[in-house]
Amino acid sequence: MVNARKRALGYVRVSTEEQEESGLGVAAQVRQLSEEAARRDWDLEILMDLGRSGKYINPELRRALDLLRSGRADILTVTKMDRMARSMKNAADIMETAQAQGWNLVMLDVAIDLSTPAGEAMANMLATFAQFERRMISQRTKEALAARKRDGKHNGRRTAIPAALLNRICERRDAGESFNQIARDLTADGYLSPTGLATWQESTVRRAYTSARAEFFKSSGTTVC
């Protein structure tokens, strides 16, 4: 019996300013993905997010992840890691999802292919660097918040959340915990929410973290793209 061909989703993303740059344009990405699919005998479908930043999970990438999760596709492939994820942490999160759900991730620029021992080793190495990145961001955020407190400046928009508790939220989120889990733990530990309620909401934790991180990047002059 002939094995069914694998269904691969080739993901292409360009931001407006990148569309004409060599190696990042739509045509260049499609060509590389098509050549790889032909070499490996995949059925390829191209999904594109055009004129969009890599800061968020864009609509077509979200659709690809839904197809993979539901078993309607087998492989997600990109030409470069930064077409799919804005950081090693984000890439590592997607790799962990792939391994947990049983589909393959192929990133051509960093030789990651979760179906091979070498590719899996590269993925593990990337995950290690992602953890380091999380710890460094957490440390820089904590230091920036402490410095602003010493200078008498508020952290992000004015909030009733004490600085130490805000630091805890940032550290735990940067360590990979979900906003929902953090909210549950704050409730269980007896901390009152900014409005004085005994129960924390996921949205409250998310806003607190987002505000603190935005203020950190603003104060440090760092651009997130």
Legacy VTK file of the C-alpha trace (Angstrom):
# vtk DataFile Version 3.0
C-alpha trace
ASCII
DATASET POLYDATA
POINTS 225 float
0.000 0.000 0.000
1.322 3.447 -0.931
1.598 5.785 2.031
-0.528 8.923 1.829
1.436 12.070 1.165
1.913 14.394 4.110
-0.074 17.613 4.045
2.191 20.575 4.757
1.154 24.149 5.520
3.737 26.647 4.310
3.424 29.862 6.279
4.478 33.164 4.694
4.551 36.513 6.472
5.825 39.927 5.454
5.410 43.280 7.111
4.854 46.249 4.794
8.428 47.503 4.933
9.856 44.030 4.278
7.923 43.203 1.139
10.666 44.336 -1.202
13.667 43.139 0.814
15.783 40.372 -0.636
15.092 37.000 0.971
12.028 38.186 2.850
9.614 38.895 0.015
6.555 36.802 -0.686
7.929 35.279 -3.892
11.198 34.262 -2.216
9.431 32.553 0.672
6.944 30.749 -1.577
9.737 29.525 -3.838
11.784 28.096 -0.946
8.778 26.396 0.602
7.669 24.946 -2.736
11.133 23.586 -3.463
11.295 21.919 -0.037
7.821 20.415 -0.471
8.742 19.036 -3.893
11.972 17.558 -2.541
10.141 15.822 0.294
6.996 14.892 -1.643
4.588 16.916 0.502
1.200 18.235 -0.536
1.703 21.925 0.121
-0.791 24.669 0.922
0.536 28.214 1.322
-0.996 30.443 4.013
-0.053 34.133 4.041
-0.247 37.041 6.450
0.768 40.039 4.359
1.600 43.458 5.746
1.503 42.199 9.335
3.929 42.395 12.214
5.253 39.240 13.829
4.337 40.572 17.258
1.050 38.661 17.334
-0.354 35.306 16.230
-1.804 36.561 12.956
-5.033 35.171 11.406
-3.515 32.749 8.887
-0.962 31.413 11.362
-3.794 30.872 13.824
-5.725 29.019 11.100
-2.671 26.849 10.408
-2.338 25.970 14.088
-6.043 25.079 14.235
-5.712 22.788 11.198
-2.702 21.067 12.725
-4.362 20.683 16.120
-7.442 19.069 14.544
-5.361 16.637 12.474
-6.252 18.180 9.117
-2.583 18.884 8.376
0.678 17.198 9.326
3.432 19.775 8.996
3.992 23.498 9.510
6.959 24.864 7.597
8.515 28.326 7.363
11.607 29.678 5.639
12.827 31.572 8.706
11.984 31.347 12.386
11.154 35.074 12.540
8.426 34.616 9.916
6.530 32.517 12.478
7.635 33.883 15.851
9.016 37.156 17.149
11.313 35.516 19.713
12.926 32.232 20.652
10.390 31.957 23.461
7.471 32.130 21.029
9.138 29.623 18.709
9.793 27.261 21.623
6.148 27.517 22.677
5.005 26.486 19.180
7.520 23.612 19.142
6.194 22.344 22.460
2.677 22.496 21.048
3.758 20.537 17.968
5.345 17.821 20.077
2.339 17.610 22.391
-0.174 17.432 19.525
1.856 15.122 17.286
2.551 17.267 14.208
5.841 18.298 12.675
7.487 21.715 12.553
10.121 22.486 9.920
12.074 25.769 10.000
14.458 25.903 7.073
16.883 28.564 8.333
17.733 26.870 11.639
17.562 23.247 10.415
14.757 22.331 12.791
12.695 19.312 11.765
10.977 17.620 14.685
10.733 14.355 12.731
14.524 13.834 12.837
16.906 13.277 15.786
19.133 16.162 14.664
16.151 18.469 14.281
14.812 17.495 17.679
18.225 18.200 19.228
18.216 21.654 17.625
14.713 22.227 18.987
15.861 21.298 22.496
18.779 23.703 22.190
16.417 26.464 21.079
14.140 25.733 24.035
17.120 26.146 26.373
17.924 29.551 24.895
14.239 30.469 25.122
14.273 29.736 28.843
17.364 31.918 29.193
15.577 34.674 27.265
12.574 34.436 29.607
14.811 34.738 32.669
16.694 37.719 31.235
13.456 39.543 30.374
12.120 38.832 33.838
15.292 40.155 35.471
15.357 43.307 33.328
11.672 43.949 34.002
12.179 43.531 37.758
15.182 45.877 37.744
13.336 48.492 35.690
10.318 48.384 38.003
12.557 48.713 41.056
14.410 51.659 39.508
11.167 53.443 38.689
9.924 52.862 42.223
13.132 54.399 43.634
12.637 57.397 41.342
9.082 57.831 42.562
7.544 56.887 39.214
4.534 54.641 38.858
4.892 51.363 36.953
2.699 51.558 33.864
-0.687 53.130 34.299
-1.628 53.907 37.880
-2.693 50.762 39.629
-3.598 49.583 43.089
-1.374 46.525 42.622
1.675 46.800 44.939
5.055 46.808 43.192
6.118 43.521 44.798
2.947 41.813 43.607
3.350 43.272 40.125
6.906 41.921 40.061
5.546 38.501 40.993
3.035 38.619 38.121
5.754 39.594 35.642
8.191 36.949 36.851
5.654 34.141 36.698
4.358 35.147 33.267
7.913 35.433 31.913
8.557 31.962 33.330
5.795 30.651 31.064
2.743 30.501 33.322
-0.651 31.398 31.875
-2.543 34.499 32.967
-5.372 32.241 34.098
-3.087 30.191 36.353
-1.549 33.323 37.867
-5.043 34.706 38.577
-6.094 31.455 40.262
-2.981 31.421 42.436
-3.366 35.054 43.490
-6.945 34.277 44.497
-5.886 31.147 46.398
-3.114 33.071 48.200
-5.621 35.633 49.465
-4.456 38.728 47.601
-7.157 41.302 46.895
-7.612 42.445 43.316
-7.078 46.136 42.397
-10.809 46.716 42.930
-10.761 45.015 46.339
-12.354 41.736 45.272
-11.208 38.382 46.617
-11.231 36.826 43.133
-8.724 37.782 40.440
-9.731 37.730 36.783
-7.455 36.593 33.968
-8.074 39.925 32.192
-6.875 41.875 35.253
-3.608 39.956 35.376
-3.154 40.324 31.615
-3.651 44.113 31.737
-1.267 44.474 34.680
1.448 42.485 32.932
0.990 44.184 29.564
1.121 47.634 31.152
4.242 46.807 33.166
6.038 45.334 30.164
5.075 48.266 27.922
6.400 50.705 30.503
9.607 48.706 30.785
10.276 48.744 27.061
9.413 52.451 26.902
11.789 53.327 29.733
14.588 51.124 28.378
14.220 52.380 24.805
13.723 48.835 23.520
11.579 48.325 20.426
9.445 45.186 20.164
8.777 44.236 16.555
LINES 1 226
225 0 1 2 3 4 5 6 7 8 9 10 11 12 13 14 15 16 17 18 19 20 21 22 23 24 25 26 27 28 29 30 31 32 33 34 35 36 37 38 39 40 41 42 43 44 45 46 47 48 49 50 51 52 53 54 55 56 57 58 59 60 61 62 63 64 65 66 67 68 69 70 71 72 73 74 75 76 77 78 79 80 81 82 83 84 85 86 87 88 89 90 91 92 93 94 95 96 97 98 99 100 101 102 103 104 105 106 107 108 109 110 111 112 113 114 115 116 117 118 119 120 121 122 123 124 125 126 127 128 129 130 131 132 133 134 135 136 137 138 139 140 141 142 143 144 145 146 147 148 149 150 151 152 153 154 155 156 157 158 159 160 161 162 163 164 165 166 167 168 169 170 171 172 173 174 175 176 177 178 179 180 181 182 183 184 185 186 187 188 189 190 191 192 193 194 195 196 197 198 199 200 201 202 203 204 205 206 207 208 209 210 211 212 213 214 215 216 217 218 219 220 221 222 223 224
